[in-house]
Amino acid sequence: MLLARKIYRAVRELCGESIVPTKDKITVALAEFEDEMLQRSDVKVKKSADAARFLHTDVAIAEGNITRGAAAVEENCSGTE
């Protein structure tokens, strides 16, 4: 939706100049969209990478009928004794 809005605004700005949008206006709109998208998704991508790393640890694949949090506590407590 954001991309469509960016392109629409770029085309609408051209009403006084020309009916056909220039390549430069569309290129600028796409670059703005990309910058905003990367900023918005940065935190989510990092959290996803952290989750993927965690899901491949021994804690995440611990056997038993316990939560991952409980398995982490159990592993930390057994390592200090």
N, C-alpha and C positions, 0 to 999 in steps of 0.2 A: 504494500500500500504506500509506504514511504517513497519507494522508487517511482511509482506512478505519479504521486504528488509532485515530486521534484521535476519530472519531465513535463508535467502539465504546466507548472509555473514557468519553466524555461520557455515553453511554447507560447504561453499567454503573454509573457513579457515582449514577445516579438510582434504582437498585433499591430503596433504602430510602425514597425519596420518592414516586415515581410510576412507573408502567410506561411511560407516554408521555413521551418526552424533551421538555423545554421548549425553546422556540425560543432562549432565551438560552444554554443549554448548547451547543446546536449552533452558534450564532453564534460563541461563544467558541472552540470547537474549530476552526471554519473559519478564524477570524482567526489562531489559533496556527499552523495549517497554512500559511497564506499567508505569514506572517512567516518561518517556517523555509524554505519553498520559495524565497522571494526571496533569502534569505541564501545558500542552497546554490547557486543558479543564477547569482548575481551575477558571480562570476569567469568562469564559462563563457560568459556572454553578452558580457562585455567582451572575452574572447579571441576569440570569434567575430566581433565587430565589428572588432577589429584585423586578423584574417585577411581579412575581406571588403575592408577598405581596402587591404591589401597586394595582394590578388589583382586589384585594379584599377589597379595602378601599371605603369609602363613595364617595370620589372624583371620583374614576374610574367608579362608577355606578350612578353618578349624572344624573338626568333627564334633558332633554333639548337638544337643538341643538347646543351644544358648544363642544369645544375640551376638553380633560382632563386637559391640561395646564390651559385653561381659567377657568375651574371648580375649580382647585386648587387655583388659584389667587382669585376667587370669595369667596371661603371658607375662605381663610386667611384674606381677607379684611373684611368680615362680622363678623369674630371673634374678631376683634380689636375695633369695634365700640361700 
